[in-house]
Amino acid sequence: MTGSILIVDDDPVQRRLLEAAVTKFGHSAIVTDGGEAGLDVLDGPNASDVSVIILDLVMPGLDGIGVLKAMRERGIHVPVIVQTAQGGIETVVSAMRHGAFDFVVKPASPDRLQASIGNALKVEAVEGEVKRTSRRRGGNLTFKDMITHSPAMDRVIRLGQKAAASNIPILIEGESGVGKELVARAIQGSGDRRSKPFVTVNCGAIPDNLVESILFGHEKGSFTGATDKHTGKFVEAHSGTLFLDEIGDLPLDVQVKLLRAVQDGEVDPVGGRSTVRVDIRLISATHRNLLQQVKDGKFREDLFYRLNVYPIFVPPLRDRRDDIPYLVEHFMEKVSPTDTRHRLHGISAAALAMLQAYDWPGNIRQLENAVFRASVLCEGDVLTEEEFPQIRAQVEGTVNLDAHGALPHPALPLAVEPRGGDTAADDGIAAAELDSPARPQPRFGTLRALDERGNVRALADVELEMIKLAIDHYNGQMSEVARRLGIGRSTLYRKLKEYGIDPETGRVDRLAS
């Protein structure tokens, strides 16, 4: 039994038509007459029942784009099918850029609407199964399980490995979606508490009036609605690790009690008569600038210095684009077990170039969602740029997709190996074998791993090719080339000299291009 379809439209005639169509398709409908009313449903107690949203774009008050923006801000990931009578290309692009799953023009045919709803439900079902499968697998996560071949992540892993050997508080900083919890789990899984509880708390998702109770627990009858005793997350994590995500969102009054818990290892349950001692490893995370919040009076300075003993900054995905091919393959592999009849063989060069050109404001979480949806909706056995309409709408004009589209869309079997060792030298150079005498090599995102005889190419050859590609891609801006390659400018100029590349022109003087 699928969830309900939420219909948001100010036109009563359209609402009745959509409700009749949705009901005929076998779904239940929740009908609202505007953007504010639609958000009230998504914020209400029955929000989990909504599987798909059909949203009118042009409405008085809060319009469709406003609803999409509000959903993104609140972290609501229900697929949205937008519809409007104004079906111009600018409208389509705007809706896709703000996260719309699909787009239909009024009056939409029943077949078109049913297909769109079916695709959205299919994606949600697969994403749910992937999440359930991930939970069943369980087990400890270590740094060897992290999917990265980026120099920008080497520092994160080195710091994390050192942190795992101690018991000091850790503060993980970075934008939303970069994988801060993944780093925290790898630290816990690499330390002596690996077999103990790992308890997570999203401080930003807890109502202010319940934060203290959820963290420290409460006694029965201590406040209205406290019908049972609750131990609290600190006690749940006793002997293990407590991960406080978005700690910058904690209210100031709760910060005082948190400071005592961190300093003394004691918590005071709400309504309790005595303190409870706990032994935990505390890892905090935030996407905010906590030091600025301290200056603004929104975060306690004494607590900040207690938490910021060992800071680790996780870079955004746009600063580690070389991880994207490996992450894409990993996410495709996660989807494949849910549908053994539909096995994807790879991703086209054009699609991969497009994904690497995009800045990913939602970072790895956004990339994962995009790959999941593309994998589920793909009709063939290779992902192309057509399966990423939202990304294409934003990248178009930045990358010449038509030039890539002229390629025969070769599959990229990226063959990512598990990360081993601590240094970039252990990572290896992995990429797709794309070009042959009859197949042109795409400009972006791919390097040949094998030579014409099927042997692994020399590391120096691959390095030279990467440097030339970077110089070409960044138009000879050597500072940017060095930054994107993850090396210092002096190292870059040394390598240019070794390979006979003129730093002024970026041309190879003594080696063939």
VEXBAZA-836792 format. One record per residue (C-alpha): residue in three letters; chain; x, y, z. Coordinates in steps of 0.25 Angstrom, whole numbers, plus 5000, padded with zeros to 4 digits. Last residue first. Example, Ala and Ser with C-alpha at 12.3 -4.5 7.8 and 13.67 -1.06 7.14 Angstrom:
# residues 2
PT;rest;kette;x;y;z
PT;Ser;A;5055;4996;5029
PT;Ala;A;5049;4982;5031
//
This chain:
# residues 513
PT;rest;kette;x;y;z
PT;Ser;A;5202;5064;4894
PT;Ala;A;5216;5059;4889
PT;Leu;A;5227;5062;4899
PT;Arg;A;5238;5072;4898
PT;Asp;A;5231;5086;4898
PT;Val;A;5218;5082;4905
PT;Arg;A;5209;5094;4905
PT;Gly;A;5203;5101;4917
PT;Thr;A;5207;5115;4911
PT;Glu;A;5214;5121;4923
PT;Pro;A;5217;5109;4931
PT;Asp;A;5224;5102;4918
PT;Ile;A;5223;5087;4920
PT;Gly;A;5235;5079;4919
PT;Tyr;A;5230;5067;4927
PT;Glu;A;5240;5070;4939
PT;Lys;A;5239;5085;4938
PT;Leu;A;5224;5084;4939
PT;Lys;A;5226;5074;4951
PT;Arg;A;5234;5084;4958
PT;Tyr;A;5224;5095;4955
PT;Leu;A;5213;5087;4961
PT;Thr;A;5221;5084;4973
PT;Ser;A;5224;5099;4975
PT;Arg;A;5210;5102;4973
PT;Gly;A;5206;5092;4984
PT;Ile;A;5198;5080;4981
PT;Gly;A;5183;5076;4982
PT;Leu;A;5181;5075;4967
PT;Arg;A;5170;5086;4969
PT;Arg;A;5179;5095;4976
PT;Ala;A;5190;5093;4967
PT;Val;A;5182;5096;4955
PT;Glu;A;5175;5108;4961
PT;Ser;A;5189;5114;4964
PT;Met;A;5193;5110;4950
PT;Gln;A;5182;5117;4942
PT;Gly;A;5185;5111;4929
PT;Asn;A;5171;5111;4924
PT;Tyr;A;5165;5103;4936
PT;His;A;5161;5091;4928
PT;Asp;A;5173;5091;4919
PT;Ile;A;5183;5092;4930
PT;Ala;A;5175;5081;4938
PT;Leu;A;5175;5072;4925
PT;Lys;A;5190;5074;4924
PT;Ile;A;5193;5071;4938
PT;Met;A;5184;5058;4938
PT;Glu;A;5191;5053;4925
PT;Leu;A;5205;5055;4932
PT;Glu;A;5200;5048;4944
PT;Val;A;5195;5036;4936
PT;Asp;A;5208;5035;4928
PT;Ala;A;5216;5036;4941
PT;Leu;A;5208;5025;4947
PT;Ala;A;5211;5015;4936
PT;Arg;A;5199;5009;4929
PT;Val;A;5193;4996;4934
PT;Asn;A;5193;4986;4923
PT;Gly;A;5182;4983;4913
PT;Arg;A;5191;4984;4901
PT;Glu;A;5186;4997;4896
PT;Asp;A;5189;5003;4910
PT;Leu;A;5180;5002;4922
PT;Ala;A;5175;5012;4933
PT;Arg;A;5170;5022;4922
PT;Leu;A;5166;5035;4928
PT;Thr;A;5152;5041;4931
PT;Gly;A;5146;5054;4936
PT;Phe;A;5145;5063;4925
PT;Arg;A;5150;5064;4910
PT;Pro;A;5144;5051;4905
PT;Gln;A;5154;5041;4898
PT;Pro;A;5149;5038;4883
PT;Arg;A;5146;5023;4880
PT;Ala;A;5151;5016;4868
PT;Pro;A;5165;5015;4872
PT;Ser;A;5161;5011;4886
PT;Asp;A;5157;5021;4897
PT;Leu;A;5149;5019;4909
PT;Glu;A;5157;5010;4919
PT;Ala;A;5150;5016;4931
PT;Ala;A;5158;5021;4944
PT;Ala;A;5166;5017;4956
PT;Ile;A;5179;5022;4960
PT;Gly;A;5184;5016;4972
PT;Asp;A;5180;5020;4986
PT;Asp;A;5192;5015;4993
PT;Ala;A;5200;5027;4988
PT;Ala;A;5190;5036;4994
PT;Thr;A;5195;5032;5007
PT;Asp;A;5188;5024;5019
PT;Gly;A;5187;5010;5014
PT;Gly;A;5175;5004;5007
PT;Arg;A;5163;5009;5001
PT;Pro;A;5154;4999;4995
PT;Glu;A;5155;4998;4980
PT;Val;A;5147;5005;4970
PT;Ala;A;5145;4998;4957
PT;Leu;A;5140;5010;4949
PT;Pro;A;5132;5003;4939
PT;Leu;A;5129;5015;4930
PT;Ala;A;5119;5012;4919
PT;Pro;A;5121;5018;4906
PT;His;A;5111;5028;4902
PT;Pro;A;5114;5027;4887
PT;Leu;A;5119;5041;4887
PT;Ala;A;5112;5053;4881
PT;Gly;A;5105;5055;4894
PT;His;A;5119;5060;4899
PT;Ala;A;5119;5071;4889
PT;Asp;A;5104;5074;4892
PT;Leu;A;5107;5075;4907
PT;Asn;A;5117;5087;4905
PT;Val;A;5119;5089;4920
PT;Thr;A;5116;5102;4927
PT;Gly;A;5104;5106;4918
PT;Glu;A;5095;5095;4923
PT;Val;A;5100;5092;4937
PT;Gln;A;5087;5096;4944
PT;Ala;A;5077;5090;4935
PT;Arg;A;5086;5077;4934
PT;Ile;A;5086;5075;4949
PT;Gln;A;5071;5076;4950
PT;Pro;A;5069;5067;4937
PT;Phe;A;5079;5056;4942
PT;Glu;A;5074;5043;4934
PT;Glu;A;5076;5050;4921
PT;Glu;A;5091;5052;4924
PT;Thr;A;5092;5038;4922
PT;Leu;A;5092;5025;4931
PT;Val;A;5095;5012;4924
PT;Asp;A;5087;5000;4923
PT;Gly;A;5075;5006;4917
PT;Glu;A;5061;5011;4923
PT;Cys;A;5068;5019;4934
PT;Leu;A;5057;5023;4945
PT;Val;A;5063;5015;4956
PT;Ser;A;5077;5018;4953
PT;Ala;A;5074;5033;4951
PT;Arg;A;5067;5034;4964
PT;Phe;A;5078;5027;4972
PT;Val;A;5089;5035;4965
PT;Ala;A;5082;5048;4969
PT;Asn;A;5079;5044;4983
PT;Glu;A;5094;5040;4985
PT;Leu;A;5099;5053;4979
PT;Gln;A;5090;5061;4988
PT;Arg;A;5095;5054;5000
PT;Ile;A;5109;5055;4995
PT;Asn;A;5109;5071;4994
PT;Gly;A;5095;5078;4996
PT;Pro;A;5101;5090;4988
PT;Trp;A;5106;5080;4978
PT;Asp;A;5116;5089;4969
PT;Tyr;A;5112;5083;4956
PT;Ala;A;5124;5081;4946
PT;Gln;A;5127;5067;4951
PT;Leu;A;5112;5062;4949
PT;Met;A;5112;5068;4935
PT;Ala;A;5125;5061;4932
PT;Leu;A;5120;5048;4937
PT;Ala;A;5107;5049;4929
PT;Ala;A;5115;5052;4916
PT;Ala;A;5125;5041;4918
PT;Ser;A;5113;5031;4920
PT;Ile;A;5110;5024;4933
PT;Gly;A;5112;5009;4936
PT;His;A;5106;4995;4933
PT;Leu;A;5093;4996;4940
PT;Arg;A;5086;4983;4944
PT;His;A;5071;4984;4943
PT;Arg;A;5066;4969;4946
PT;Thr;A;5073;4969;4959
PT;Asp;A;5065;4981;4964
PT;Thr;A;5068;4984;4979
PT;Pro;A;5082;4978;4978
PT;Ser;A;5086;4989;4968
PT;Val;A;5083;5002;4976
PT;Lys;A;5095;5001;4985
PT;Glu;A;5104;4998;4973
PT;Met;A;5099;5010;4966
PT;Phe;A;5103;5018;4979
PT;His;A;5117;5012;4979
PT;Glu;A;5119;5015;4964
PT;Val;A;5115;5030;4966
PT;Leu;A;5124;5031;4978
PT;Tyr;A;5136;5026;4970
PT;Pro;A;5133;5036;4959
PT;Ile;A;5130;5047;4968
PT;Asp;A;5143;5046;4977
PT;Asp;A;5151;5054;4967
PT;Arg;A;5142;5066;4969
PT;Arg;A;5148;5068;4983
PT;Asp;A;5146;5083;4985
PT;Arg;A;5132;5083;4979
PT;Leu;A;5129;5071;4989
PT;Pro;A;5131;5080;5001
PT;Pro;A;5143;5078;5010
PT;Val;A;5142;5071;5024
PT;Phe;A;5148;5080;5035
PT;Ile;A;5153;5072;5047
PT;Pro;A;5155;5080;5060
PT;Tyr;A;5161;5073;5073
PT;Val;A;5158;5081;5085
PT;Asn;A;5147;5089;5079
PT;Leu;A;5136;5083;5089
PT;Arg;A;5142;5089;5102
PT;Tyr;A;5146;5102;5095
PT;Phe;A;5132;5104;5090
PT;Leu;A;5126;5100;5103
PT;Asp;A;5133;5111;5110
PT;Glu;A;5130;5121;5099
PT;Arg;A;5115;5118;5100
PT;Phe;A;5108;5119;5086
PT;Lys;A;5098;5130;5081
PT;Gly;A;5105;5142;5087
PT;Asp;A;5109;5147;5073
PT;Lys;A;5124;5145;5076
PT;Val;A;5121;5131;5080
PT;Gln;A;5113;5129;5068
PT;Gln;A;5125;5134;5059
PT;Leu;A;5133;5123;5066
PT;Leu;A;5123;5113;5063
PT;Asn;A;5123;5115;5048
PT;Arg;A;5111;5106;5045
PT;His;A;5111;5093;5038
PT;Thr;A;5112;5086;5051
PT;Ala;A;5117;5073;5057
PT;Ser;A;5120;5067;5071
PT;Ile;A;5127;5055;5075
PT;Leu;A;5127;5051;5090
PT;Arg;A;5133;5038;5095
PT;Ile;A;5124;5034;5107
PT;Asp;A;5125;5029;5121
PT;Val;A;5112;5034;5129
PT;Arg;A;5109;5037;5143
PT;Val;A;5095;5040;5147
PT;Thr;A;5091;5052;5156
PT;Ser;A;5081;5051;5167
PT;Arg;A;5067;5055;5169
PT;Gly;A;5062;5054;5155
PT;Gly;A;5051;5063;5150
PT;Val;A;5058;5065;5136
PT;Pro;A;5070;5056;5137
PT;Asp;A;5083;5062;5142
PT;Val;A;5095;5057;5135
PT;Glu;A;5109;5054;5139
PT;Gly;A;5123;5052;5132
PT;Asp;A;5129;5064;5139
PT;Gln;A;5133;5074;5128
PT;Val;A;5125;5068;5116
PT;Ala;A;5112;5067;5125
PT;Arg;A;5114;5080;5131
PT;Leu;A;5116;5087;5118
PT;Leu;A;5103;5080;5113
PT;Lys;A;5096;5086;5124
PT;Val;A;5100;5100;5121
PT;Gln;A;5097;5097;5106
PT;Val;A;5083;5094;5109
PT;Asp;A;5080;5108;5114
PT;Leu;A;5087;5113;5101
PT;Pro;A;5078;5106;5092
PT;Leu;A;5085;5095;5083
PT;Asp;A;5086;5098;5068
PT;Gly;A;5101;5099;5067
PT;Ile;A;5101;5084;5071
PT;Glu;A;5097;5081;5057
PT;Asp;A;5100;5066;5060
PT;Leu;A;5103;5061;5074
PT;Phe;A;5109;5047;5073
PT;Leu;A;5110;5040;5086
PT;Thr;A;5120;5028;5086
PT;Gly;A;5121;5016;5095
PT;Ser;A;5122;5013;5110
PT;His;A;5109;5020;5112
PT;Ala;A;5102;5024;5099
PT;Glu;A;5088;5021;5104
PT;Val;A;5091;5029;5117
PT;Phe;A;5095;5041;5109
PT;Lys;A;5083;5039;5099
PT;Gly;A;5073;5040;5110
PT;Thr;A;5067;5030;5120
PT;His;A;5053;5032;5119
PT;Lys;A;5043;5029;5130
PT;Asp;A;5028;5028;5126
PT;Thr;A;5016;5037;5125
PT;Ala;A;5024;5050;5122
PT;Gly;A;5012;5057;5115
PT;Thr;A;5012;5069;5124
PT;Phe;A;5025;5069;5132
PT;Ser;A;5033;5061;5142
PT;Gly;A;5022;5051;5143
PT;Lys;A;5031;5039;5140
PT;Glu;A;5046;5044;5141
PT;His;A;5053;5050;5130
PT;Gly;A;5065;5048;5121
PT;Phe;A;5078;5056;5118
PT;Leu;A;5078;5057;5103
PT;Ile;A;5064;5055;5100
PT;Ser;A;5059;5062;5112
PT;Glu;A;5068;5074;5110
PT;Val;A;5064;5076;5095
PT;Leu;A;5049;5074;5097
PT;Asn;A;5045;5089;5099
PT;Asp;A;5054;5093;5088
PT;Pro;A;5047;5084;5078
PT;Ile;A;5058;5074;5073
PT;Ala;A;5062;5074;5058
PT;Gly;A;5074;5083;5060
PT;Cys;A;5080;5075;5071
PT;Asn;A;5081;5063;5062
PT;Val;A;5085;5052;5072
PT;Thr;A;5093;5039;5069
PT;Val;A;5096;5028;5078
PT;Phe;A;5108;5018;5075
PT;Pro;A;5107;5007;5085
PT;Lys;A;5120;4999;5088
PT;Ser;A;5127;4989;5079
PT;Arg;A;5136;5000;5073
PT;Arg;A;5139;5006;5086
PT;Asp;A;5154;5003;5085
PT;Gly;A;5155;5011;5073
PT;Ser;A;5154;5010;5058
PT;Gly;A;5139;5008;5057
PT;Gln;A;5137;5020;5066
PT;Ile;A;5146;5029;5057
PT;Ala;A;5139;5023;5044
PT;Arg;A;5125;5026;5050
PT;Ala;A;5129;5040;5053
PT;Val;A;5135;5041;5038
PT;Leu;A;5121;5036;5033
PT;Glu;A;5114;5045;5042
PT;Lys;A;5121;5057;5035
PT;Gly;A;5118;5052;5021
PT;Val;A;5118;5065;5013
PT;Gly;A;5103;5066;5013
PT;Ser;A;5102;5079;5021
PT;Glu;A;5115;5087;5020
PT;Gly;A;5127;5084;5029
PT;Glu;A;5132;5083;5043
PT;Ile;A;5135;5071;5052
PT;Leu;A;5137;5075;5066
PT;Ile;A;5144;5064;5074
PT;Pro;A;5145;5062;5089
PT;Ile;A;5157;5054;5094
PT;Asn;A;5157;5039;5095
PT;Ser;A;5169;5035;5088
PT;Ala;A;5174;5025;5077
PT;Ala;A;5162;5029;5068
PT;Ala;A;5166;5043;5068
PT;Lys;A;5179;5039;5061
PT;Gln;A;5171;5031;5050
PT;Gly;A;5162;5043;5048
PT;Leu;A;5173;5053;5046
PT;Arg;A;5179;5044;5036
PT;Ile;A;5166;5042;5029
PT;Val;A;5162;5057;5029
PT;Arg;A;5176;5061;5024
PT;Asp;A;5175;5051;5012
PT;Met;A;5161;5056;5008
PT;Ala;A;5166;5068;5000
PT;Pro;A;5176;5058;4993
PT;Ser;A;5164;5051;4987
PT;His;A;5162;5036;4985
PT;Thr;A;5150;5035;4994
PT;Ile;A;5140;5024;4997
PT;Met;A;5141;5022;5012
PT;Asp;A;5141;5007;5016
PT;Lys;A;5156;5007;5019
PT;Phe;A;5153;5019;5029
PT;Thr;A;5145;5009;5037
PT;Leu;A;5131;5005;5039
PT;Asn;A;5126;4995;5049
PT;Gly;A;5115;4985;5045
PT;Gly;A;5101;4989;5041
PT;Arg;A;5096;4981;5028
PT;Arg;A;5082;4982;5032
PT;Arg;A;5082;4997;5033
PT;Ser;A;5088;4998;5019
PT;Thr;A;5077;4989;5014
PT;Arg;A;5067;4997;5020
PT;Lys;A;5072;5010;5014
PT;Val;A;5073;5003;5000
PT;Glu;A;5059;4998;5001
PT;Gly;A;5054;5012;5005
PT;Glu;A;5062;5018;4993
PT;Val;A;5056;5007;4984
PT;Ala;A;5042;5010;4988
PT;Glu;A;5043;5025;4987
PT;Val;A;5048;5024;4973
PT;Lys;A;5037;5015;4969
PT;Leu;A;5027;5024;4975
PT;Ala;A;5032;5036;4967
PT;Asn;A;5032;5028;4954
PT;Gly;A;5018;5023;4956
PT;Ile;A;5014;5038;4959
PT;Ser;A;5020;5042;4946
PT;Ala;A;5014;5030;4938
PT;Gln;A;5000;5033;4944
PT;Leu;A;5001;5048;4940
PT;Arg;A;5005;5045;4926
PT;Asp;A;4994;5034;4924
PT;Pro;A;4984;5043;4930
PT;Ser;A;4987;5055;4920
PT;Ala;A;4993;5067;4927
PT;Pro;A;4984;5080;4925
PT;Lys;A;4993;5087;4929
PT;Val;A;5007;5084;4926
PT;Val;A;5015;5073;4934
PT;Phe;A;5029;5074;4941
PT;Asp;A;5036;5064;4949
PT;Phe;A;5045;5063;4962
PT;Ala;A;5045;5077;4965
PT;Gly;A;5057;5081;4973
PT;His;A;5058;5097;4972
PT;Arg;A;5067;5096;4959
PT;Met;A;5056;5087;4953
PT;Ala;A;5045;5097;4955
PT;Ser;A;5054;5108;4950
PT;Val;A;5058;5100;4937
PT;Val;A;5043;5097;4934
PT;Thr;A;5038;5111;4936
PT;Glu;A;5050;5116;4927
PT;Ile;A;5046;5106;4916
PT;Gly;A;5032;5111;4916
PT;Gly;A;5020;5102;4921
PT;Gln;A;5011;5113;4926
PT;Ala;A;4999;5105;4929
PT;Thr;A;5006;5099;4941
PT;Gln;A;5009;5086;4948
PT;Val;A;5020;5082;4957
PT;Ile;A;5022;5067;4961
PT;Val;A;5030;5067;4975
PT;Pro;A;5037;5056;4981
PT;Val;A;5037;5056;4996
PT;His;A;5051;5060;5001
PT;Ile;A;5047;5070;5013
PT;Gly;A;5060;5076;5018
PT;Arg;A;5053;5088;5024
PT;Glu;A;5061;5098;5015
PT;Arg;A;5059;5089;5003
PT;Met;A;5044;5088;5006
PT;Ala;A;5043;5103;5008
PT;Lys;A;5050;5106;4994
PT;Leu;A;5040;5096;4987
PT;Val;A;5028;5103;4994
PT;Gly;A;5033;5116;4989
PT;Ile;A;5035;5111;4975
PT;Gly;A;5021;5106;4976
PT;Asp;A;5015;5120;4980
PT;Leu;A;5013;5125;4994
PT;Gly;A;5002;5135;4994
PT;Pro;A;4994;5134;4981
PT;Met;A;4998;5121;4972
PT;Val;A;5006;5119;4960
PT;Leu;A;5014;5106;4961
PT;Asp;A;5003;5096;4964
PT;Leu;A;5009;5084;4972
PT;Ile;A;5006;5070;4971
PT;Ile;A;5013;5064;4983
PT;Val;A;5017;5049;4985
PT;Ser;A;5019;5039;4997
PT;Val;A;5011;5047;5007
PT;Asp;A;5008;5038;5019
PT;Ser;A;5020;5042;5027
PT;Ala;A;5014;5056;5028
PT;Asn;A;5002;5051;5036
PT;Pro;A;5006;5058;5049
PT;Gly;A;5008;5072;5042
PT;Asp;A;5019;5079;5036
PT;Leu;A;5017;5074;5022
PT;Val;A;5002;5076;5024
PT;Asp;A;5005;5091;5028
PT;Leu;A;5014;5092;5016
PT;Gly;A;5002;5089;5007
PT;Ala;A;4993;5099;5014
PT;Glu;A;5004;5110;5012
PT;Gly;A;5005;5107;4997
PT;Gly;A;4990;5107;4994
PT;Asp;A;4977;5100;4993
PT;Thr;A;4980;5086;4999
PT;Val;A;4976;5072;4996
PT;Ile;A;4981;5059;5002
PT;Ala;A;4979;5048;4992
PT;Ser;A;4978;5033;4993
PT;His;A;4984;5025;4982
PT;Gly;A;4978;5014;4973
PT;Phe;A;4980;5021;4959
PT;Lys;A;4965;5025;4959
PT;Thr;A;4967;5032;4973
PT;Val;A;4979;5040;4967
PT;Ala;A;4970;5044;4955
PT;Ala;A;4958;5048;4963
PT;Glu;A;4967;5056;4972
PT;Leu;A;4974;5063;4960
PT;Leu;A;4961;5067;4954
PT;Arg;A;4955;5072;4967
PT;Arg;A;4968;5080;4970
PT;Gln;A;4968;5086;4956
PT;Val;A;4954;5091;4957
PT;Pro;A;4957;5097;4971
PT;Asp;A;4969;5105;4966
PT;Asp;A;4978;5108;4977
PT;Asp;A;4986;5095;4975
PT;Val;A;4994;5086;4985
PT;Ile;A;4991;5072;4983
PT;Leu;A;4998;5062;4993
PT;Ile;A;4998;5048;4988
PT;Ser;A;4996;5038;5000
PT;Gly;A;5005;5026;5003
PT;Thr;A;5006;5013;4996
PT;Met;A;5000;5000;5000
//
